[in-house]
Amino acid sequence: MKVNSKKPMSIFLSSQKIIKDWIDYNNHLNVSYYLLIFDKYGADVLNDKFKMGENSAKTTGKSTMIVESHMTYNQELKLNDEVDINLVYFDHDKKRLQYKIEMIQKEKKFLASTIEVLALHVDLNNRKVIEFDKEKNLLMDEYIKKNRSHFKSEDLKFTAKLKK
């Protein structure tokens, strides 16, 4: 079978198993844990890749903060389901990150949920929005250049908020 190399594909970030503590009285993943999974196993992985995660917050006092998000719930997840967390889209301007992440049920390969995020780069010492330094801009620009063909830009909500 020939693979269409021009078709956008997601970029794998991590996997996670749905645990009992996350299941609600409807016997499926509680809505709040979708956000937790996206944050811990998607956004944190992405922030670490660009040196803006927990280590940066602790050592430089600089990190990112989410200021807006849009989440979809496409199909329910249940106890012991395993999901892949994949990056669908990524871009940035001088102070902002925009990305979209999907959650795919690993065994049955269905789309369970998506989240699109607008985040700001912040100096945690004075709680002010700041521009990305040269190193972070370079890391992000190289990542975009390398992965642009994988990104899916359809149905994005926050593209107009980037100031390019």
Residue pairs with C-beta under 8 A, 6 or more apart in sequence:
5 149
6 149
8 149
8 150
8 151
8 152
9 150
10 86
10 87
10 88
10 102
10 104
10 150
10 152
11 86
11 87
11 147
11 150
12 84
12 85
12 86
13 41
13 42
13 45
13 46
13 85
13 86
13 87
13 101
14 41
14 42
14 45
14 84
14 85
15 41
15 82
15 83
15 84
15 85
15 106
16 37
16 41
16 82
16 83
16 85
17 80
17 81
17 82
17 83
18 29
18 33
18 77
18 78
18 79
18 80
18 81
18 82
18 83
19 79
20 79
22 29
22 30
22 33
22 36
23 29
23 30
23 78
23 79
24 30
27 78
27 79
28 76
28 77
28 78
29 76
29 77
29 78
29 81
31 73
34 71
34 73
34 103
34 112
34 113
34 115
35 71
35 115
37 83
37 85
37 103
38 71
38 85
38 101
38 103
38 113
38 115
41 85
42 85
42 87
42 101
42 115
43 66
43 99
43 101
43 117
43 119
44 53
44 54
45 85
46 87
46 90
46 99
46 101
47 53
47 54
47 56
47 63
47 64
48 54
48 55
49 139
49 143
50 136
50 139
50 140
50 143
51 135
51 136
51 139
52 62
52 63
52 64
52 121
52 136
53 63
54 63
56 62
56 63
57 63
57 124
61 123
61 124
61 125
62 121
62 122
62 123
62 124
62 130
63 121
63 122
63 124
64 97
64 119
64 120
64 121
64 122
65 119
65 120
65 122
66 117
66 118
66 119
67 118
67 119
67 120
68 117
68 118
68 158
68 161
69 115
69 116
69 117
69 118
70 115
70 116
70 157
70 158
71 113
71 114
71 115
71 116
72 113
72 114
72 115
73 112
73 113
74 110
74 111
74 112
74 113
74 114
75 105
75 110
75 111
75 112
76 112
77 83
77 103
77 105
77 112
77 113
81 105
81 106
81 107
81 112
82 105
82 106
82 107
83 103
83 104
83 105
83 106
83 112
84 103
84 104
84 106
85 101
85 102
85 103
86 101
86 102
86 103
86 104
87 99
87 100
87 101
87 147
88 99
88 100
88 101
88 102
88 114
88 151
88 152
89 98
89 99
89 100
89 116
89 151
89 152
89 153
89 156
90 97
90 98
90 99
90 100
90 140
90 143
90 144
90 147
90 151
91 97
91 98
91 99
91 144
91 159
91 162
92 98
92 132
92 137
92 140
92 144
92 162
93 162
93 163
93 164
94 131
94 132
94 163
95 120
95 121
95 129
95 130
95 131
95 132
95 163
96 118
96 119
96 120
96 121
96 161
96 162
96 163
97 117
97 118
97 119
97 120
97 121
97 140
98 116
98 117
98 118
98 119
98 156
98 158
98 159
98 161
98 162
99 116
99 117
99 119
100 114
100 115
100 116
100 117
100 152
100 156
101 114
101 115
101 117
102 111
102 113
102 114
103 111
103 112
103 113
103 114
104 110
104 111
104 112
105 112
116 156
116 157
116 158
117 158
118 158
118 161
120 129
121 129
121 130
121 131
121 132
121 136
122 128
122 129
122 130
123 129
123 130
132 140
153 159
